[in-house]
Amino acid sequence: MDLFFDESGFTGRALLDPDQPFFSVASSILTDEESADFLRAAFPNFRGREAKFQALWRRPANRQGFQRLVEQFAAQPDRLFAWVVDKRFCVLQKMIDFLVEPLIHAAGRDFYADAHAVRFSNLVYYQLTLGEEDIYGRATNAYYRFARDPSDAELAVLQAALMDMRDNGPPRTQWFFRLAHLGAEQFHRFHVMGDFADTAEIQLSCVLASLAHWRATVPDDFRILHDDSRNFFAQREMWALITAQDVPPQFHHGGFGPAMEFPLRVTETLAANSELHPAIQLCDLFAGLVNKTHNPRPEELDVVNALIEGGLGQITINGLRPTPNFPQSPPRPLYGPDVVDQLLGVIYPERPED
């Protein structure tokens, strides 16, 4: 079965671009023929070479076409899926993953089991954003500055910023900054600075999360087709390792979402010319709509709400966004490798133990 992908809101490693706060990856198992029918029914007067969200959305006359499109989506909701990332929340979660989680792991606790990491990130997010002060923005900006250009000099700047927030921030947040500052102080105990440059990547993880959804719902092998853009699947070597056919059969239980069964049964991954694939164009429109529903302009709210009620709200849209789902207990004791080490074991089966 062909599985098509496209995206919206990609800004590379600039995760805190104020104009693009969300990143969406849309995927579909609708065929090119079915997708072409969807597009013709929604935009019968369109005569361009390729349907692109930004070009169609900027013309108010096309809004009714989008309404017709989401009505068609609602008729086959199980054949579309989107994964959306709140980029600033993603930076917070990466900060927790790289500064806090190693401390928890070293203490003999499994931070990722039972979705504890996700719930912990939710708790931190709501506590950082509870008051009027922008402690959330300060913290994520400080960490992101370091992650964009990791060095001992930038680490010292991060440590100083975390110390200031620990000592002078709102009392409700000081417990978190004590942990984060301790993790920054012990950074070299857990990480190699030279290997830290790519930790701002989100694209491959979004595609992998989307694939996990499809693997849990569709039994067929997949041929993946994505837009032939420079940024899509930039980490081709890593993707090839993850989707290799010779990975030993096993289940990988991630921090959230369905367990992935390896091998992933991806027979081929192709970069395709989207002009020749209406299914990729449909994914572009879907991804753009998902981003628009998460970040509408005030004057677009009525239109966006009508699209959600008219059918877009019936499509499964998952992702990395803060939710009021908090830890109910401490992380459970660590028995064997956690989910990160398990995935590394899938990718690098001959990897030596730390």
Disulfide bonds with the S-S distance in Angstrom:
none
